[in-house]
Amino acid sequence: MGLVLLIIIWLITFVSTYFFIAKTWWLPVGASASAASIDHHFTITYILMGIVFVAAQVGLGFLVWRYRDRGGPSNKAEYSHGNTTLEIIWTVLTAVLFVGLNLMSSSIWASERFRPAEANAVRVEVTGMQFAWYFRYPGPDGKFGATKPELEDASAGGEGALGLDSKDPASKDDVVTGTMVVPVNREIEVILRAHDVIHSFFVPAFRFKQDAVPGLAISMHFTPIQTGDYEIACAELCGLGHYKMHGIVKVVSQEEFDKWLAAREAEKQ
């Protein structure tokens, strides 16, 4: 029985390791400026964790086989309190590994969250509500108009869903859409909001993920480097309709973006 368990444990270990090495189930091709750095950190993490995982499972399989019950009286199990020196060593090594990986990735994290967006960044307010995403652009004046909770009407969609105050002059040129359109090779500042529960704005191709929390306006930024359509997913369980809460980021040229925004502005006239 010990040999059978050894084979099963090692088989599961090496087959699962193969799928990670072959990247059978992996993230889509990176389409943002930070994607390469994030993928590099993922790779390092998986290699280090993979070595630990394989070593532990190989050891487990060996011990299951080595100390199997052979039916003899001399094979009685003995209880041990363990080896204090080994406990200290692997606890310290684990702490060093996790703290080291954290420090290695801190600059990537900070670059999108703590560093202010560039002055010429395209600003987009992203609002999550059950079960849709809405995207608001400030228009030529560069200012977002005021919103009021008493004006919110989710069934109305667009400006009505956000509760945009039409009496505020700054709201006159605000553009609200259900599809996020941004120019390529230009920094995009995202202001994340949520109207009801916690949502999570996740664009796998950009390696970009951040919770949207009711009552907070969370600013982050990213730079798309390839044109195309990219899926937006809500990565936080937000209710029965969570499965259908997705959207699209359309990355276009600067010229196409300018034309698109101008057309949306013209529709408001």
C-alpha positions in Angstrom: 0.0 0.0 0.0 2.9 2.3 0.8 4.3 1.9 -2.7 0.9 2.7 -4.3 0.6 5.9 -2.2 4.1 6.9 -3.2 3.3 6.4 -6.9 0.0 8.4 -6.6 1.6 11.3 -4.7 4.5 11.5 -7.1 2.3 11.2 -10.1 0.0 14.0 -9.0 3.1 16.1 -8.2 4.9 15.7 -11.5 1.8 16.0 -13.7 0.6 19.2 -12.0 4.2 20.6 -12.2 4.2 19.9 -15.9 1.1 22.0 -16.5 2.7 24.9 -14.7 6.0 24.6 -16.7 4.1 24.2 -20.0 1.9 27.2 -19.0 -1.1 25.3 -20.2 -3.4 27.5 -18.1 -1.8 30.9 -18.1 -2.6 34.6 -18.3 -3.3 36.1 -21.7 -0.5 38.0 -23.6 0.4 41.1 -21.6 -0.9 44.3 -23.2 0.3 46.9 -20.6 3.6 48.5 -19.8 3.9 46.8 -16.4 2.8 43.3 -17.7 6.3 42.1 -18.5 7.6 43.0 -15.0 4.6 41.4 -13.3 4.9 38.2 -15.4 8.6 38.1 -14.5 7.8 38.2 -10.8 5.1 35.6 -11.3 7.7 33.3 -12.9 10.2 33.7 -10.1 7.5 33.1 -7.5 6.3 29.9 -9.3 9.9 28.6 -9.7 10.7 29.1 -6.0 7.3 27.8 -4.8 7.6 24.9 -7.3 10.9 23.8 -5.9 9.5 23.8 -2.3 6.3 22.0 -3.5 8.1 19.3 -5.4 10.7 18.7 -2.6 7.9 18.4 0.0 5.8 16.1 -2.1 8.8 13.9 -3.1 9.7 13.7 0.6 6.1 12.9 1.6 6.0 10.1 -0.9 9.3 8.7 0.2 8.3 8.8 3.9 4.9 7.1 3.2 6.8 4.3 1.5 9.8 4.1 3.9 7.7 3.9 7.0 4.8 1.9 5.7 3.3 -0.8 7.9 5.1 -4.0 7.3 3.0 -6.1 9.7 5.9 -6.7 12.1 6.0 -6.0 15.9 9.1 -3.8 15.4 7.3 -1.3 13.3 5.3 0.4 16.1 5.1 4.1 15.6 6.9 6.4 18.0 5.8 9.9 18.9 8.3 12.7 18.7 8.1 16.4 19.7 10.2 17.2 16.6 13.5 18.8 16.0 13.7 22.4 17.3 16.7 23.3 15.2 14.9 22.2 12.0 11.7 24.1 13.0 13.7 27.3 13.5 15.6 26.8 10.2 12.5 26.3 8.0 10.5 29.0 9.8 13.3 31.5 9.1 13.8 30.3 5.5 10.0 30.7 4.9 10.0 34.2 6.4 13.0 35.2 4.3 11.4 33.8 1.1 8.1 35.6 1.6 9.6 38.9 2.8 12.1 38.8 -0.1 9.4 38.2 -2.7 7.4 41.0 -1.2 10.3 43.4 -1.4 11.0 42.4 -5.0 7.5 43.2 -6.1 6.9 46.3 -4.0 8.2 48.7 -6.7 5.8 47.2 -9.3 2.9 47.6 -6.9 3.9 51.1 -5.9 4.4 52.3 -9.5 0.7 51.9 -10.3 -0.7 52.8 -6.9 1.5 55.2 -5.0 3.1 57.2 -7.8 0.8 60.0 -9.0 -0.4 59.7 -12.5 1.3 61.9 -15.2 -0.2 65.3 -15.8 -1.4 64.4 -19.3 -2.9 61.1 -18.3 -6.4 60.3 -19.6 -8.7 60.3 -16.6 -11.6 57.7 -16.4 -13.9 57.3 -13.5 -14.9 53.6 -13.3 -18.0 52.8 -11.3 -19.1 49.3 -10.4 -22.7 48.5 -9.4 -24.8 45.4 -9.5 -24.2 44.2 -12.2 -22.5 46.5 -14.6 -19.5 48.8 -15.1 -19.9 52.5 -16.1 -17.1 54.7 -17.4 -17.1 58.5 -17.1 -14.8 60.9 -18.9 -14.6 64.6 -17.7 -14.8 66.2 -21.1 -12.9 69.3 -22.4 -13.1 71.1 -19.1 -11.1 68.3 -17.4 -13.6 68.3 -14.4 -16.0 65.6 -13.3 -19.5 66.9 -12.6 -21.2 66.3 -9.2 -23.3 63.2 -8.6 -26.1 62.9 -6.0 -27.3 59.6 -4.5 -31.0 60.8 -4.7 -30.6 61.1 -8.5 -29.3 57.6 -9.0 -31.5 55.3 -11.0 -29.9 52.0 -12.0 -32.6 51.1 -14.4 -31.9 54.3 -16.4 -28.3 53.3 -17.1 -25.6 55.8 -18.1 -25.8 59.2 -16.4 -29.0 58.3 -14.6 -27.3 55.2 -13.0 -24.5 57.5 -11.7 -26.9 60.2 -10.5 -25.2 62.9 -12.5 -26.4 66.4 -11.4 -27.4 68.2 -14.6 -27.4 71.5 -12.7 -23.7 71.4 -12.2 -22.0 73.2 -15.1 -19.0 70.7 -14.9 -21.4 67.8 -15.7 -22.5 69.3 -19.0 -19.6 67.8 -21.0 -19.2 64.5 -19.0 -19.3 61.4 -21.1 -20.7 58.2 -19.6 -20.4 54.9 -21.5 -20.7 51.2 -20.9 -17.5 50.5 -22.8 -14.1 51.8 -21.7 -12.2 53.4 -24.6 -8.6 54.5 -24.1 -5.6 55.5 -26.3 -2.6 53.3 -26.7 0.8 54.2 -25.3 -0.6 56.8 -23.0 -1.1 56.6 -19.2 -4.7 56.1 -18.1 -5.7 57.3 -14.6 -8.5 55.2 -13.2 -10.7 56.5 -10.4 -12.5 53.4 -9.0 -15.9 53.7 -7.2 -18.6 51.3 -6.1 -22.3 52.2 -5.5 -23.5 49.2 -3.6 -21.1 46.4 -2.6 -17.4 45.7 -3.1 -16.5 45.0 -6.7 -13.1 44.3 -8.2 -11.9 45.8 -11.5 -9.8 43.2 -13.2 -8.3 43.4 -16.7 -6.2 40.2 -17.1 -4.3 41.4 -20.2 -3.1 44.4 -18.3 -2.3 42.5 -15.1 -4.4 45.1 -13.4 -6.7 44.3 -10.5 -8.1 46.5 -7.7 -11.2 46.4 -5.5 -13.8 49.1 -5.9 -15.1 50.0 -2.4 -18.3 51.9 -1.6 -17.5 55.3 -0.2 -14.0 55.4 -1.6 -12.4 56.9 -4.7 -9.3 54.8 -5.4 -6.9 56.2 -8.0 -4.5 54.0 -10.0 -3.0 54.1 -13.4 -1.8 51.8 -16.2 -0.4 52.3 -19.7 -1.8 50.0 -22.5 0.8 49.2 -25.2 -1.3 47.2 -27.7 -4.5 48.1 -29.5 -7.4 45.7 -29.3 -10.4 44.7 -27.1 -9.7 43.3 -23.7 -12.1 41.8 -21.2 -12.9 43.4 -17.9 -14.1 41.0 -15.1 -15.4 41.6 -11.6 -13.1 39.5 -9.5 -15.1 39.9 -6.3 -18.3 37.9 -5.6 -20.9 40.7 -5.6 -24.2 39.0 -5.8 -26.4 36.6 -7.8 -25.6 38.4 -11.0 -21.8 38.4 -10.5 -21.3 36.0 -13.4 -22.6 38.6 -15.9 -20.6 41.6 -14.6 -18.0 42.0 -17.3 -17.1 44.7 -19.8 -14.6 45.6 -22.5 -11.6 47.9 -22.7 -11.1 49.1 -26.3 -7.5 50.3 -26.8 -7.3 52.4 -29.9 -4.9 55.0 -31.5 -4.9 58.5 -30.2 -6.6 59.7 -33.3 -9.4 57.2 -33.0 -9.8 58.0 -29.3 -10.1 61.8 -30.0 -12.7 61.1 -32.7 -14.6 58.8 -30.4 -14.7 61.3 -27.6 -15.6 64.1 -29.9 -18.5 62.1 -31.2 -19.8 61.3 -27.7 -19.5 65.0 -26.8 -21.5 65.9 -29.9 -24.3 63.5 -28.9 -24.8 65.6 -25.7 -25.4 68.8 -27.6 
